[in-house]
Amino acid sequence: MKNISQVTTDKKDKSDALLKVKDVSLSFIQYTSGLRQTELKVISNLSMEAYSGEILAVVGSSGSGKSLLAHAILGILPSNAQLSGGMEYNGYDLNRKKKEELRGKEIVLIPQSTKYLDPLMRISSQVIGNTDGKNAESRKNLQRDIFKKYDLKPEVEGMFPHELSGGMTRRVLVSTAVMESSKIVIADEPTPGLDEKNLNETLSYFKNMAKKGYAVILITHDIEAALKISDKIAIFYAGTILEIAKSGDFAGEGEKLRHPYTRALWNALPQNKFHAIKGHHPMQDEVLEGCFFYKRCSTGNENCSKCTPKLKIFNGGMVRCNNAA
């Protein structure tokens, strides 16, 4: 069985993966009545890779823990988080110290919420960031060039976050990412609530980033939006990735897709069969054994209830399924 580091793409050799996430698990220590300590596991043995010049969409239901993956990569988890597994950036171990060095510089986050903007600071100051005086003028000029590119008028510089419209806020958040010499951009749910025009505009920003050589990780629950621009789709379910497929594999009735859940997700879209499947997404405190999708799978067997599958190469993609062979 091969592991994820042995996967190649049409564009790059495996050694060119800018970011490697390998068997990462994340849990939180909680205390219940009687000061009893419990462990809440939110990510389990998750593996994926991000390549320069590509968009990888991590697609999963809202509230499933996808944003915690972004926080784990950036090193901004709360103190009660327990993180295991490995990460590599550009061939080097992405440890806590390295995350702090790269965060906001080479690895940047475009958050989903305006709460990441300081409500008491003017927009220009937030986008430019700290300067040492020597480069203040050059960064100011760069900020103005970026605002012009994203159709943000000069008066936006002096505004406060509460004065921005939703579309303006998203463009400001994108501006903060391209101000730096970023190599990896993580966009966390950047499209909810957008009309078709603003949705396509926002997606075009990420497409242009990939064309310029950024590795873009798009975290979203909107598979249709992801398919518009992504090179690959990673299907997130119950705190792990069940399949990594090329966007072109999402076609017809899902014949090229490898996992039953991915096919069910594709065929549940209104323009396809619009078929629902039985069961529900596992709760975060639910103890899971064997295949996480077993209880909802129409092709599962007794082995699936006991044996936890690993992510492996299958038919030109990656899949976590005992029956893929």
N, C-alpha and C positions, 0 to 999 in steps of 0.2 A: 504494500500500500504506500502510495506517495503522499507527502504532506503538502501543505499550501505553498511552502517556499519553492516547490518544484514546478509550480504553475507558470506557464509562459502565456503571453498575449500576442496578438498579431503585430503590435507595435514595438514591443520591447522584450529583451531577454530578462529572465528572472532576476539577474543580478542588478537590474536597473530599478527595482522596486524602491521607491523613496521611503516609504513607511511600511513596516511589517508588524502586524499585531498577531502574536502567536499564543494560542491557548490561554487567553486572558479570562480570568474570573474575578468578579467583584461582588462583595457582600458587605452588609452593614450590621454592626453589633447593636442590638436593641434590648431594652429592659422592659419586661412586662410586670404584672402585679407580683408583689413579693420580691421585687428586685431580681427576678429570674432573667438570666441573660439568654437571648436568642439570636440566631444568625439569619438575616434576611438576604438570600442570594438573588441578585438581580441580573448578573451576567455570568454565563457558564461556558468555559472552554471556547471562547470566541476567537476566530482567526480570520484575517483578511489582509490584503495588501493594497497600497495606493501607489500609482505610477505618475510620474511627471507627464503633463500633457493629456491626462485622462480625467474623466469624471466618474467616480464610483458613488452610486446612490445606495445608501443603507435605508431600506424600506421596511417599515413595520407599523403596527397600530399605535395610536396616540397613547401615551402613558406607559409604553412597554419597556422603557429604559434606554432608548436609543441615545438620548442626550447625555446619559451617564457615560456612554462610550466616548463621546467627545470630551467630556470632563476628565476622563481617565487618561486620554492621550495628552491633554494639556496640563495635567497635574493639578487640577483645581477641585479635587474631591474633598468632602468634609472629613474631619478628624476621625470619625468612627468608621471610615471605609477601610475595608481589607481587600487589597489588590494583589493578585498573583498572576503568574504567566510572564511573558516577555514582550518587549517592543524594541524595534530597531528603527533608527532614523539615519538614512544615508549610509548604512553599513555599520553604524555605531549603536551601542546600547543606549536606549532612551530611558535613562534613569531619572530620578527626581531632580537631581541637580541640572541635568541636561534639559529637562522640560522647562525649568525656571529660566534657563539661559535663552531658550528658543521661543518661549511663549510670548506672543505679541510681536515677534520679529519674523522668524522663519516659519513658525507655525501659528496661524491666527484663526480666531473664531469670529464668525459673523452670527451673532445670537438672534434668537427669534423674538426677543422682547426689548422694548425701549427702556426697560429698567437698567440695562447695561450702560445707558447714557446718564451722566451726572445731571440731575435736574437743575443744579445751581451753576452750571458752567456753560458758557457759550459754545456753540457748535464748532466754530473754527479752532478753539483751544483744545477741544476734545479730539478732533481729527489730527491736528498737528502733533499733539503730545508734548512731552518734555523736550526742551532744546537747551543746548549749552551756550547759546548766544552766537556761536560761530556759524551755525547752520540754520539759524532762525529764519533768515530771509529766504534761503533756498527752499526750506520746508513750507514756508508760506506760499511761495510761488508754485510749488508742487501741489499743494492743497487747492489752490485756485484753478490750476489746470485740470485736476481731477474733478472738481465741482462742475467745471464747464463741460467736461466730457459726459458727466452724468446729469446734465441739465438742471443743476442746482444754481439758482441765481445768486449774485453777489450778496444780496441782503441776508441769505441763509447763514452766512458766516457769523453774524451778530445775534442770531436767534438762540432761544433756549429750547430744549427738547419738546416742551409742551406746546410750542408754537408750530411744530412741524405736522404736516399731514402724514398719513400712513405710508404713502409712496415715497415722500421725501425722507422719512425716517429710514426706510430700507436702503435708499441710495446713500445716505450718510453712513450707515453701518458698513456698506460695501466699500465706501471711500476709506474708512479707517483701515480696512484690510489691504488695499492696494497702495496705501501710503508707505508701507514698509517693503523691505526686500523679501517678501514672503515666498515660500516654496510650497507650503501646504495650506490650503484654505478649507476650513470646516464650516459649512453653512448649516446651521441648526434650524430646521423648519422655517425656511425663509418665505414660504408662499401662502400660508393659510389666510383665507379671507380676501384674496386678491381677485379682481375681475380678470377676464381673459387678456385684456391689453396689458395691465400691470404684471400679470403672471408671466406673460411672454417676455416682457421687458426685463423682469428680474432674472429669469432663466438665461436671457442673453448675456447678462453680466458674467455668469459662471462659465458659459460657453466660451466667451472671449478670454477669460482667465486661463482656461485649459489650452486654448490656442497659443497663449503666450508662454506656456510651459509649466503653469501651476499644476499641482496635484490637487484636485478638488474632491472633497468628500461631502456629498449632499445628503443630509439626514432628513428624512421626510416620511409622512404617512401617505403621500399622494403619488401612487405608482404611475398614474397617467402623466403627471408633470415630470417625474423622473425619467420616463421613457422618451420624452421629447429631446433631452440633451445628454443623457448619460451614455457612457461607453459600456459600463457593466452595472448590474443590479445585484446587490447583496440582500437577500431576504432575511429579515430579523424576526425571530419568533421565540417567545419564552426565554429571552435573555441570551440567545445565541443565533448564529447564522446557519440557516438550513440549506441555502443554495447561493451560489454566485454564478450568474449567467450573463451572457452578452445581451444587450438590448434587443438585438435582432432575433433572439430566441423567443421573444414574446410575440407570437404570431399564430394565426389560425386558431386551433383549439388547444394550443399549448403543447403540441407534439414534441417540440424540441426541449421542453422544460423537464427537469430531472426529478423534482420533488413533488409529491402529491399536494402539499400545501401551496406551492408556487402555482401549480396548474389550477388549483381551486381558486386562488386569489385572482388569477388572470380571467378565469371563466365566470367569476362573480361580477365583473364589470358590466355596466348596463349595455355597452355596445357588443358584448359577447353573449354568453348564455344567460347571464344574470342569475346563476345558480348559487344558492347558499348551501353551506355544509353544516352538518350537525355539530353540536357542542359549542364551546366558547374558548377564548384565549385563556390559558392558565393564569391564575392569580399569582402575584409575586410571592406570597407566603405559602404557596402550594408545593408540597414535596413531590418531586417528579422522579420517576425511575424509568429506565429504558429510554425509548424514543419519546421526546417531548410531545410529538404530534400523534402518538399511537392511538389515543382515545378517540381521535377525530378522523383517523385514516381509514379509508375503505379497503385498502390492500394490506393492512398490517396483519401480523401473525403473532403467535405466542412468543417467539424470539424477540420481537419488537418491544414487548412489554418488559423484558428483562435486560436486554443488551443495549447500551447507549452507543449509538453510531458516532463515528468520527467523520470530520469533513475530509473528503477525498476527491480525486480527479475522476470524472465520469463524463463521457461523451462531449469532450471539449469544454467542460465547465467544472464546477465544484458542487458536491452534494453531500448532505449528512443524512444518509438513509441506509438501513440494513439491507434493503432489497435491491439496491443499485449495485450491480455486479456484471 
